[in-house]
């Protein structure tokens, strides 16, 4: 089962394995070649590739996409991506307290 809990966070939960959950995260596109985008996460120095095969709209450098398992699931507005990344940071900080 899956559901959108926030415009930029898509959670997938498998009820047969209660502790398993996959998370799609916003990333910013830095370059596009063919059907692949090179992206960075929250302004970091880690570069990841995202397949654009599932998208029906054009993606350009500077755009944000929602990444899950190597695929861009949908394009995000910048405010959605930033708000989501801030929420994820808050959740991570609380977990480490």
C-alpha positions as CSV (number, residue, x, y, z in Angstrom):
1,X,0.0,0.0,0.0
2,X,1.2,3.5,-0.6
3,X,0.1,7.0,0.0
4,X,1.2,10.6,-0.3
5,X,1.6,12.1,3.2
6,X,3.1,15.3,1.9
7,X,3.5,16.7,-1.6
8,X,7.2,15.8,-1.6
9,X,7.2,12.6,0.4
10,X,5.9,9.4,-0.9
11,X,6.0,6.5,1.5
12,X,5.6,2.9,0.6
13,X,4.8,0.4,3.3
14,X,4.6,-3.4,3.1
15,X,2.2,-4.6,5.8
16,X,3.7,-8.1,5.7
17,X,7.0,-6.7,7.0
18,X,5.9,-4.1,9.6
19,X,9.4,-2.5,9.9
20,X,10.0,-2.0,6.2
21,X,9.3,1.3,4.6
22,X,10.8,2.9,1.4
23,X,11.1,6.6,1.1
24,X,11.2,8.7,-2.0
25,X,13.3,11.9,-1.6
26,X,13.5,15.2,-3.4
27,X,16.7,15.8,-5.4
28,X,17.8,18.7,-7.5
29,X,18.8,18.1,-11.2
30,X,22.2,19.4,-12.1
31,X,22.5,18.0,-15.6
32,X,20.4,16.0,-18.1
33,X,21.6,13.7,-20.8
34,X,19.2,11.6,-22.8
35,X,16.8,10.0,-20.3
36,X,19.1,10.3,-17.2
37,X,19.5,13.2,-14.8
38,X,22.5,13.8,-12.6
39,X,21.3,15.2,-9.3
40,X,22.4,16.3,-5.9
41,X,20.6,15.8,-2.6
42,X,19.9,19.0,-0.5
43,X,22.9,20.9,-1.9
44,X,25.3,18.2,-0.9
45,X,28.3,16.9,-2.7
46,X,26.8,13.5,-3.4
47,X,25.8,13.0,-7.0
48,X,23.2,10.4,-8.0
49,X,21.7,9.5,-11.3
50,X,17.9,9.4,-11.8
51,X,16.2,7.7,-14.7
52,X,13.6,10.1,-16.3
53,X,11.8,7.3,-18.2
54,X,8.7,7.5,-16.0
55,X,8.2,11.3,-16.4
56,X,5.9,12.8,-19.1
57,X,7.3,16.3,-18.7
58,X,10.6,17.9,-19.5
59,X,13.2,18.2,-16.7
60,X,16.0,20.8,-16.8
61,X,19.0,21.6,-14.6
62,X,17.7,23.4,-11.5
63,X,14.4,21.4,-11.4
64,X,13.6,19.1,-8.5
65,X,12.3,15.6,-8.8
66,X,11.1,12.9,-6.4
67,X,13.6,10.0,-6.5
68,X,12.8,6.4,-5.6
69,X,14.9,3.4,-6.5
70,X,16.8,5.3,-9.2
71,X,13.7,6.6,-10.9
72,X,12.3,10.2,-10.9
73,X,8.6,9.7,-10.0
74,X,7.5,13.2,-10.5
75,X,8.7,16.8,-10.9
76,X,8.4,18.9,-7.8
77,X,8.0,22.7,-7.3
78,X,11.1,24.1,-5.5
79,X,9.0,25.1,-2.4
80,X,7.7,21.5,-2.1
81,X,11.2,20.0,-2.3
82,X,12.7,22.5,0.2
83,X,9.8,22.0,2.7
84,X,10.1,18.2,2.4
85,X,13.9,18.2,2.8
86,X,13.5,20.4,6.0
87,X,10.9,17.9,7.3
88,X,13.2,15.0,6.7
89,X,16.1,16.8,8.5
90,X,13.8,17.5,11.5
91,X,12.8,13.8,11.6
92,X,16.4,12.7,11.4
93,X,17.4,15.1,14.2
94,X,14.7,13.9,16.5
95,X,15.7,10.3,15.9
96,X,19.3,11.1,16.9
97,X,18.3,12.8,20.2
